[in-house]
Amino acid sequence: MASNLKEPAPGTPQGGRRLPRTAVIGAGGYLGRHLLAAYQRVYPDTLGVDVVGPWTHLLDLAAPDIRPLKLRESGYEYAIISAAVTGLARCEQDKDYTRARNVTGTLELARQLTGEGVIPVFFSTDNVFDGREGGYTDEAPTSPVNEYGAQKAEMERRLPEVTRGRYLIPRLGKVFGLIRGDRTLLDEMAERLSRGQEVAAARDQIFCPVLVGDVVWAVLGLQEVGATGLFNVCAPEVWSRFDLALALAQALGVDPALVKGISLDDLKEPFRRTKRGDLRCRRLRAALNLEFQPMAACIAAVAKSYREGGL
Ligand SMILES: NC(=O)c1ccc[n+]([C@@H]2O[C@H](COP(=O)([O-])OP(=O)(O)OC[C@H]3O[C@@H](n4cnc5c(N)ncnc54)[C@H](OP(=O)(O)O)[C@@H]3O)[C@@H](O)[C@H]2O)c1
């Protein structure tokens, strides 16, 4: 089974500080699951909550109430907010519904956490940029071109005041995993290619994808050094979706002609996507000594899991 090439090693402080106790709100989601598992390796009883599911407590961003979680009295210093109504199309179609949860409700949640002395960790995205130039630094002014990006940009703007400066915002590139069937970036392409199906991949979608294990590693590392503020978090390699798909086709040993180069404009979606979302992670590099997994190794791992499972 392909797993993270490099497992995060929580409890191995990079900055000489122990890992603070951290609750995970949105623990059933993609990032939340991985973060909860990492914290539970150090603190097996780490609290996870979500809007539905098998959790002791449920929390709805539409009307958050953290009192039943008893965070402060249980020794929690941080809370991951990986809960959100995600998806560009969803945010575009349901602006009021998503904004009520992703902005208004999330700010209220952050306000309550701050009131208990708990530091919120909120995830932003490269979609806060219009994507004309790319190479965005941590400090680059935001300029969203879709509702998802606008909601995230508003959170970036308002969270510092609501939390009185005690917050952490990892601003992520596209997050992916290596597990067959995880429906993330490489897996979705490998699934189609391995069946001999075409993959339409935009030549003009340029980004810095980041392995989920590396995101976990970065978040825990930033907590361990006591960092606050906003940090771009992505791998240093800049890829187009087309080049990724082509490299994957080659690694799978399938006909590269299955990869059709398109433009994002060809998708004719009723909203714009950020074309160049590549980020520069200066603050992260200054704070932590992180090595991101090379994309070639990630592509090889996904291709291997598909080849071993039979094409
Ligand atoms: N994954 C990426 O590539 C990426 C990149 C940049 C930023 N981010 C951000 O990182 C965060 C986590 O992303 P993700 O990929 O883990 O998303 P995800 O898999 O969609 O997880 C979001 C979680 O929030 C829950 N949720 C939905 N509505 C809720 C509500 N009203 N109250 C409480 N919880 C609710 C979801 O539950 P249900 O499944 O039951 O709806 C799900 O468990 C999001 O803020 C996302 O925008 C992700």
The ligand as an SDF file (V2000), in Angstrom:
LIG
                    3D

 48 52  0  0  0  0  0  0  0  0999 V2000
   -7.8880   19.9310    0.3590 N   0  0  0  0  0  0  0  0  0  0  0  0
   -7.2730   20.9520   -0.2510 C   0  0  0  0  0  0  0  0  0  0  0  0
   -6.6440   20.7940   -1.3150 O   0  0  0  0  0  0  0  0  0  0  0  0
   -7.3090   22.3180    0.3850 C   0  0  0  0  0  0  0  0  0  0  0  0
   -6.5150   23.3410   -0.1620 C   0  0  0  0  0  0  0  0  0  0  0  0
   -6.5680   24.6070    0.4020 C   0  0  0  0  0  0  0  0  0  0  0  0
   -7.3800   24.8460    1.5000 C   0  0  0  0  0  0  0  0  0  0  0  0
   -8.1570   23.8500    1.9930 N   0  0  0  0  0  0  0  0  0  0  0  0
   -9.0340   24.1450    3.1230 C   0  0  0  0  0  0  0  0  0  0  0  0
   -8.7420   23.2630    4.1890 O   0  0  0  0  0  0  0  0  0  0  0  0
   -9.9290   22.9910    4.9400 C   0  0  0  0  0  0  0  0  0  0  0  0
  -10.1440   21.4900    5.0030 C   0  0  0  0  0  0  0  0  0  0  0  0
  -10.2190   20.9940    3.6700 O   0  0  0  0  0  0  0  0  0  0  0  0
  -10.5850   19.4770    3.3680 P   0  0  0  0  0  0  0  0  0  0  0  0
  -10.0520   19.1630    2.0350 O   0  0  0  0  0  0  0  0  0  0  0  0
  -10.2520   18.6270    4.5160 O   0  0  0  0  0  0  0  0  0  0  0  0
  -12.1770   19.5980    3.2410 O   0  0  0  0  0  0  0  0  0  0  0  0
  -13.2870   18.4850    3.4510 P   0  0  0  0  0  0  0  0  0  0  0  0
  -12.7250   17.1300    3.2050 O   0  0  0  0  0  0  0  0  0  0  0  0
  -14.4590   18.9270    2.6370 O   0  0  0  0  0  0  0  0  0  0  0  0
  -13.6240   18.5820    5.0030 O   0  0  0  0  0  0  0  0  0  0  0  0
  -14.4460   19.5790    5.5320 C   0  0  0  0  0  0  0  0  0  0  0  0
  -15.1410   19.0210    6.7620 C   0  0  0  0  0  0  0  0  0  0  0  0
  -16.0180   20.0310    7.2660 O   0  0  0  0  0  0  0  0  0  0  0  0
  -17.2780   19.4310    7.5180 C   0  0  0  0  0  0  0  0  0  0  0  0
  -18.3820   20.3850    7.4440 N   0  0  0  0  0  0  0  0  0  0  0  0
  -19.1730   20.7150    6.3730 C   0  0  0  0  0  0  0  0  0  0  0  0
  -20.1190   21.5830    6.7530 N   0  0  0  0  0  0  0  0  0  0  0  0
  -19.9450   21.8150    8.0650 C   0  0  0  0  0  0  0  0  0  0  0  0
  -20.6240   22.5890    9.0340 C   0  0  0  0  0  0  0  0  0  0  0  0
  -21.7180   23.3280    8.7180 N   0  0  0  0  0  0  0  0  0  0  0  0
  -20.1830   22.5860   10.3000 N   0  0  0  0  0  0  0  0  0  0  0  0
  -19.0990   21.8430   10.6580 C   0  0  0  0  0  0  0  0  0  0  0  0
  -18.4180   21.0720    9.8030 N   0  0  0  0  0  0  0  0  0  0  0  0
  -18.8400   21.0630    8.5140 C   0  0  0  0  0  0  0  0  0  0  0  0
  -17.4040   18.3620    6.4550 C   0  0  0  0  0  0  0  0  0  0  0  0
  -18.4190   17.4490    6.8230 O   0  0  0  0  0  0  0  0  0  0  0  0
  -19.2680   16.7110    5.6510 P   0  0  0  0  0  0  0  0  0  0  0  0
  -18.2730   15.9170    4.8650 O   0  0  0  0  0  0  0  0  0  0  0  0
  -20.2300   15.8780    6.4280 O   0  0  0  0  0  0  0  0  0  0  0  0
  -19.8900   17.7900    4.8320 O   0  0  0  0  0  0  0  0  0  0  0  0
  -16.0160   17.7830    6.4560 C   0  0  0  0  0  0  0  0  0  0  0  0
  -15.8530   16.8070    7.4640 O   0  0  0  0  0  0  0  0  0  0  0  0
  -11.0510   23.7520    4.2240 C   0  0  0  0  0  0  0  0  0  0  0  0
  -11.1990   25.0090    4.8290 O   0  0  0  0  0  0  0  0  0  0  0  0
  -10.4990   23.9340    2.8290 C   0  0  0  0  0  0  0  0  0  0  0  0
  -11.0650   25.0530    2.1770 O   0  0  0  0  0  0  0  0  0  0  0  0
   -8.1460   22.5870    1.4750 C   0  0  0  0  0  0  0  0  0  0  0  0
  1  2  1  0
  2  3  2  0
  2  4  1  0
  4  5  1  0
  4 48  2  0
  5  6  2  0
  6  7  1  0
  7  8  2  0
  8  9  1  0
  8 48  1  0
  9 10  1  0
  9 46  1  0
 10 11  1  0
 11 12  1  0
 11 44  1  0
 12 13  1  0
 13 14  1  0
 14 15  2  0
 14 16  1  0
 14 17  1  0
 17 18  1  0
 18 19  2  0
 18 20  1  0
 18 21  1  0
 21 22  1  0
 22 23  1  0
 23 24  1  0
 23 42  1  0
 24 25  1  0
 25 26  1  0
 25 36  1  0
 26 27  1  0
 26 35  1  0
 27 28  2  0
 28 29  1  0
 29 30  1  0
 29 35  2  0
 30 31  1  0
 30 32  2  0
 32 33  1  0
 33 34  2  0
 34 35  1  0
 36 37  1  0
 36 42  1  0
 37 38  1  0
 38 39  2  0
 38 40  1  0
 38 41  1  0
 42 43  1  0
 44 45  1  0
 44 46  1  0
 46 47  1  0
M  CHG  2   8   1  16  -1
M  END
$$$$
